[in-house]
Amino acid sequence: MKIIFNEITKSALLEVLEKSTNNSIRIKVVAVGCGKPAYDIYADYVSEDDIELIINEVNFVIAKKDEKICDGIEIKYDKDVYNKGFYIRSL
């Protein structure tokens, strides 16, 4: 599973986890069509239908059915540019 992000994004992700009672960041596929998929990102818990990943000290949760779609993504953070500060794109 390949998920890349820089140190600024890592700090923002860890801050989201600190403010939450949940201990993982969920990457959710919200739309798949003819183009690239759309993603959402938020703090969440782990269910039995999920896989857990630890990448660069950040705990991620992805639904098993979305594992292939989430492989090879980049997460960017800029609170002034992106909704909720995060942007996820397929590589």
Biotite code that builds the C-alpha atoms (Angstrom):
import biotite.structure as struc

atoms = struc.array([
    struc.Atom([0.000, 0.000, 0.000], chain_id="A", res_id=1, res_name="MET", atom_name="CA", element="C"),
    struc.Atom([1.517, 3.290, -1.085], chain_id="A", res_id=2, res_name="LYS", atom_name="CA", element="C"),
    struc.Atom([0.343, 6.500, 0.596], chain_id="A", res_id=3, res_name="ILE", atom_name="CA", element="C"),
    struc.Atom([2.702, 9.457, 0.437], chain_id="A", res_id=4, res_name="ILE", atom_name="CA", element="C"),
    struc.Atom([2.628, 12.764, 2.294], chain_id="A", res_id=5, res_name="PHE", atom_name="CA", element="C"),
    struc.Atom([5.112, 15.361, 3.525], chain_id="A", res_id=6, res_name="ASN", atom_name="CA", element="C"),
    struc.Atom([6.002, 16.443, 7.076], chain_id="A", res_id=7, res_name="GLU", atom_name="CA", element="C"),
    struc.Atom([3.496, 19.329, 7.083], chain_id="A", res_id=8, res_name="ILE", atom_name="CA", element="C"),
    struc.Atom([0.708, 16.912, 6.198], chain_id="A", res_id=9, res_name="THR", atom_name="CA", element="C"),
    struc.Atom([1.938, 14.432, 8.810], chain_id="A", res_id=10, res_name="LYS", atom_name="CA", element="C"),
    struc.Atom([1.746, 17.119, 11.502], chain_id="A", res_id=11, res_name="SER", atom_name="CA", element="C"),
    struc.Atom([-1.785, 18.055, 10.434], chain_id="A", res_id=12, res_name="ALA", atom_name="CA", element="C"),
    struc.Atom([-2.904, 14.402, 10.461], chain_id="A", res_id=13, res_name="LEU", atom_name="CA", element="C"),
    struc.Atom([-1.457, 13.843, 13.926], chain_id="A", res_id=14, res_name="LEU", atom_name="CA", element="C"),
    struc.Atom([-3.190, 17.029, 15.124], chain_id="A", res_id=15, res_name="GLU", atom_name="CA", element="C"),
    struc.Atom([-6.536, 15.680, 13.863], chain_id="A", res_id=16, res_name="VAL", atom_name="CA", element="C"),
    struc.Atom([-5.925, 12.509, 15.869], chain_id="A", res_id=17, res_name="LEU", atom_name="CA", element="C"),
    struc.Atom([-4.995, 14.463, 18.999], chain_id="A", res_id=18, res_name="GLU", atom_name="CA", element="C"),
    struc.Atom([-8.294, 16.377, 18.863], chain_id="A", res_id=19, res_name="LYS", atom_name="CA", element="C"),
    struc.Atom([-10.322, 13.192, 18.332], chain_id="A", res_id=20, res_name="SER", atom_name="CA", element="C"),
    struc.Atom([-11.270, 10.297, 20.574], chain_id="A", res_id=21, res_name="THR", atom_name="CA", element="C"),
    struc.Atom([-10.555, 7.964, 17.641], chain_id="A", res_id=22, res_name="ASN", atom_name="CA", element="C"),
    struc.Atom([-7.027, 6.777, 16.973], chain_id="A", res_id=23, res_name="ASN", atom_name="CA", element="C"),
    struc.Atom([-6.956, 6.340, 13.188], chain_id="A", res_id=24, res_name="SER", atom_name="CA", element="C"),
    struc.Atom([-7.326, 8.423, 10.058], chain_id="A", res_id=25, res_name="ILE", atom_name="CA", element="C"),
    struc.Atom([-9.914, 6.989, 7.668], chain_id="A", res_id=26, res_name="ARG", atom_name="CA", element="C"),
    struc.Atom([-9.442, 7.393, 3.938], chain_id="A", res_id=27, res_name="ILE", atom_name="CA", element="C"),
    struc.Atom([-12.819, 6.832, 2.347], chain_id="A", res_id=28, res_name="LYS", atom_name="CA", element="C"),
    struc.Atom([-13.622, 6.589, -1.349], chain_id="A", res_id=29, res_name="VAL", atom_name="CA", element="C"),
    struc.Atom([-16.751, 8.700, -1.821], chain_id="A", res_id=30, res_name="VAL", atom_name="CA", element="C"),
    struc.Atom([-17.105, 8.621, -5.599], chain_id="A", res_id=31, res_name="ALA", atom_name="CA", element="C"),
    struc.Atom([-15.785, 6.440, -8.386], chain_id="A", res_id=32, res_name="VAL", atom_name="CA", element="C"),
    struc.Atom([-16.649, 7.236, -11.972], chain_id="A", res_id=33, res_name="GLY", atom_name="CA", element="C"),
    struc.Atom([-15.042, 7.556, -15.356], chain_id="A", res_id=34, res_name="CYS", atom_name="CA", element="C"),
    struc.Atom([-12.283, 9.790, -14.001], chain_id="A", res_id=35, res_name="GLY", atom_name="CA", element="C"),
    struc.Atom([-10.238, 9.613, -10.843], chain_id="A", res_id=36, res_name="LYS", atom_name="CA", element="C"),
    struc.Atom([-11.942, 8.722, -7.547], chain_id="A", res_id=37, res_name="PRO", atom_name="CA", element="C"),
    struc.Atom([-12.881, 11.293, -4.925], chain_id="A", res_id=38, res_name="ALA", atom_name="CA", element="C"),
    struc.Atom([-11.730, 10.742, -1.349], chain_id="A", res_id=39, res_name="TYR", atom_name="CA", element="C"),
    struc.Atom([-12.682, 11.934, 2.111], chain_id="A", res_id=40, res_name="ASP", atom_name="CA", element="C"),
    struc.Atom([-10.403, 11.936, 5.152], chain_id="A", res_id=41, res_name="ILE", atom_name="CA", element="C"),
    struc.Atom([-11.322, 12.087, 8.844], chain_id="A", res_id=42, res_name="TYR", atom_name="CA", element="C"),
    struc.Atom([-10.604, 10.517, 12.243], chain_id="A", res_id=43, res_name="ALA", atom_name="CA", element="C"),
    struc.Atom([-12.477, 7.268, 12.781], chain_id="A", res_id=44, res_name="ASP", atom_name="CA", element="C"),
    struc.Atom([-12.441, 3.923, 14.564], chain_id="A", res_id=45, res_name="TYR", atom_name="CA", element="C"),
    struc.Atom([-11.465, 0.536, 13.132], chain_id="A", res_id=46, res_name="VAL", atom_name="CA", element="C"),
    struc.Atom([-14.210, -1.933, 12.225], chain_id="A", res_id=47, res_name="SER", atom_name="CA", element="C"),
    struc.Atom([-13.864, -5.567, 11.239], chain_id="A", res_id=48, res_name="GLU", atom_name="CA", element="C"),
    struc.Atom([-14.340, -4.695, 7.549], chain_id="A", res_id=49, res_name="ASP", atom_name="CA", element="C"),
    struc.Atom([-11.244, -2.457, 7.561], chain_id="A", res_id=50, res_name="ASP", atom_name="CA", element="C"),
    struc.Atom([-7.528, -2.795, 7.115], chain_id="A", res_id=51, res_name="ILE", atom_name="CA", element="C"),
    struc.Atom([-5.120, -0.856, 9.319], chain_id="A", res_id=52, res_name="GLU", atom_name="CA", element="C"),
    struc.Atom([-1.881, 0.699, 8.115], chain_id="A", res_id=53, res_name="LEU", atom_name="CA", element="C"),
    struc.Atom([0.810, 2.623, 9.919], chain_id="A", res_id=54, res_name="ILE", atom_name="CA", element="C"),
    struc.Atom([2.691, 4.874, 7.527], chain_id="A", res_id=55, res_name="ILE", atom_name="CA", element="C"),
    struc.Atom([5.257, 7.342, 8.817], chain_id="A", res_id=56, res_name="ASN", atom_name="CA", element="C"),
    struc.Atom([3.826, 7.106, 12.378], chain_id="A", res_id=57, res_name="GLU", atom_name="CA", element="C"),
    struc.Atom([0.233, 7.841, 11.262], chain_id="A", res_id=58, res_name="VAL", atom_name="CA", element="C"),
    struc.Atom([-2.459, 5.158, 11.722], chain_id="A", res_id=59, res_name="ASN", atom_name="CA", element="C"),
    struc.Atom([-4.702, 4.825, 8.676], chain_id="A", res_id=60, res_name="PHE", atom_name="CA", element="C"),
    struc.Atom([-7.921, 2.859, 8.249], chain_id="A", res_id=61, res_name="VAL", atom_name="CA", element="C"),
    struc.Atom([-9.285, 1.850, 4.840], chain_id="A", res_id=62, res_name="ILE", atom_name="CA", element="C"),
    struc.Atom([-12.292, -0.316, 4.031], chain_id="A", res_id=63, res_name="ALA", atom_name="CA", element="C"),
    struc.Atom([-11.198, -3.653, 2.572], chain_id="A", res_id=64, res_name="LYS", atom_name="CA", element="C"),
    struc.Atom([-13.371, -3.018, -0.496], chain_id="A", res_id=65, res_name="LYS", atom_name="CA", element="C"),
    struc.Atom([-11.517, 0.281, -1.146], chain_id="A", res_id=66, res_name="ASP", atom_name="CA", element="C"),
    struc.Atom([-7.993, -1.091, -0.674], chain_id="A", res_id=67, res_name="GLU", atom_name="CA", element="C"),
    struc.Atom([-7.129, -1.253, -4.381], chain_id="A", res_id=68, res_name="LYS", atom_name="CA", element="C"),
    struc.Atom([-8.487, 2.242, -5.096], chain_id="A", res_id=69, res_name="ILE", atom_name="CA", element="C"),
    struc.Atom([-6.528, 3.738, -2.186], chain_id="A", res_id=70, res_name="CYS", atom_name="CA", element="C"),
    struc.Atom([-3.214, 2.180, -3.205], chain_id="A", res_id=71, res_name="ASP", atom_name="CA", element="C"),
    struc.Atom([-1.009, 4.855, -4.757], chain_id="A", res_id=72, res_name="GLY", atom_name="CA", element="C"),
    struc.Atom([-2.386, 8.117, -3.359], chain_id="A", res_id=73, res_name="ILE", atom_name="CA", element="C"),
    struc.Atom([-0.867, 11.375, -2.199], chain_id="A", res_id=74, res_name="GLU", atom_name="CA", element="C"),
    struc.Atom([-2.230, 13.469, 0.674], chain_id="A", res_id=75, res_name="ILE", atom_name="CA", element="C"),
    struc.Atom([-1.542, 17.214, 0.703], chain_id="A", res_id=76, res_name="LYS", atom_name="CA", element="C"),
    struc.Atom([-2.382, 19.743, 3.400], chain_id="A", res_id=77, res_name="TYR", atom_name="CA", element="C"),
    struc.Atom([-3.003, 23.479, 3.109], chain_id="A", res_id=78, res_name="ASP", atom_name="CA", element="C"),
    struc.Atom([-5.778, 24.884, 5.295], chain_id="A", res_id=79, res_name="LYS", atom_name="CA", element="C"),
    struc.Atom([-6.058, 28.024, 3.150], chain_id="A", res_id=80, res_name="ASP", atom_name="CA", element="C"),
    struc.Atom([-6.529, 26.190, -0.146], chain_id="A", res_id=81, res_name="VAL", atom_name="CA", element="C"),
    struc.Atom([-8.374, 22.890, 0.424], chain_id="A", res_id=82, res_name="TYR", atom_name="CA", element="C"),
    struc.Atom([-11.691, 22.059, 2.115], chain_id="A", res_id=83, res_name="ASN", atom_name="CA", element="C"),
    struc.Atom([-10.899, 20.753, 5.609], chain_id="A", res_id=84, res_name="LYS", atom_name="CA", element="C"),
    struc.Atom([-7.253, 21.486, 4.719], chain_id="A", res_id=85, res_name="GLY", atom_name="CA", element="C"),
    struc.Atom([-6.605, 18.137, 3.027], chain_id="A", res_id=86, res_name="PHE", atom_name="CA", element="C"),
    struc.Atom([-6.437, 17.086, -0.611], chain_id="A", res_id=87, res_name="TYR", atom_name="CA", element="C"),
    struc.Atom([-6.061, 13.479, -1.747], chain_id="A", res_id=88, res_name="ILE", atom_name="CA", element="C"),
    struc.Atom([-5.200, 12.484, -5.283], chain_id="A", res_id=89, res_name="ARG", atom_name="CA", element="C"),
    struc.Atom([-4.380, 9.290, -7.139], chain_id="A", res_id=90, res_name="SER", atom_name="CA", element="C"),
    struc.Atom([-0.834, 9.004, -8.416], chain_id="A", res_id=91, res_name="LEU", atom_name="CA", element="C"),
])
